[in-house]
Every structure is written in structure tokens, then in C-alpha cells.
Amino acid sequence: MPQIAQLGETFSSQLFWLVIFFGFVFFVVGRGMVPRVMGTMTERDKKIGDDLAAAKTARDAADEQEEAWRVRENENRAAARALVAQAKAEALAENDRKLAMAQERLDAQLAEAEQRIDASRRSALDEIEAVAVEAAQDIVQRLAAVQVTRAGAEKAVREALNNV
């Protein structure tokens, strides 16, 4: 069979070209391209690792800055509260001082008014006493037809007013 006789020649020729082709592919792809791809992948992995490390460092720094900001913010709030409390205390003291001054003025006005009222009351009592003395003299004169002295009438009116 002639086909079987050709098998050795064809097979050896195909085997030769198969070895050549795979050798070429091995050296071009395996020795040329694969190391480059692996180097690129290694560089990429290194870059990703470095970026992750930088991101972690940046996050830690941001957390520290945030904590420092929170501490400052709390200190500022405490200072503001103290300032407000101080302002309230000062306003309360000023208000108390003004109230005390107003109370002093009112007390002075009240004392002055009491003195005027007392003087008016004494004046009114003196006038009532004078009218009572004149009325007593007149009544005794008309009823008993006796002349009473002013001093006697004043004494009797004072005794009557003291008993009331």
C-alpha cells in the first residue's frame, strides 16, 4: 500500500515542522512575551499594593486630622459655653446692679413720699385740732354760755383725740 509507505516521509516532515513551529512559539511567546506580561503583572501588583498602602496612610492621616479637629471643636464649644456663661453672669450682675440702683431710688422716693404724707397728716391733724378747738369753744359758749379759753379747749381736744 502506497499510502503506508508515504506515512514515514509525511509524518517525519510534519513532525519536523511541528517541532519548528512549537520551538518558535516557545521561544517567541514563552521566552519573549510571557516574561514581559509577567513583569507587567508584577509591576501592576506592586503599583496596586503601593496605592493601597498610600491610601491606608492617607486614611490614617485623615483620621488623625479628624480626631484633632474634633478635639479642637470640643475645646471651642467648651470655650464658647464658658464665654456665654460669663456673659450671662456679667449681664445678671449688671441687671442686679441696675435693679439695686432703681430700688434705692424707689426707696428714697418712698421715704420722701412717706415724709410728705406724714407732714400732710400732721398738718391735717393740726387743722382738725384747730377746727375742733374752735368748734368746742363755740359749742360750750352756745350750750353753757361759758367762755372757755383757747388753752383749755386745746387741752380737752387733745385728751379726747388721744383716747380715740
C-alpha angles and dihedrals in degrees: 000000000000095000092062092049090057092049094083094051096043094042094049091047092049091044090051093052091043091055091045093049095045091044090052091047090046094052097039099040102023098041100026112030104026095058090049092049090046090048090050090049091048091050090047092050090047091048091049091049091048091048091050091049090048090048091050091049091048091048091050091049090048090050090051091048091048091051090048089049091050091051091049091046091051090048090049091049091049090049090048091050090049090048091050091047090049091048090049091049091048092047090048091049091048090047091049090049092051091046090050090050091048090047090051091051091047091047090050091048090046092050090048091048091048089052091050091047091048091048090047091048091049090047090049091047090049090050091046089048091049091048090046091050092051091044092049091050091048094046093048090046092053099039103037100019088228124135109231119197119237092243092053092048091049091051092050093047092049092050090049092048092048090055093054 
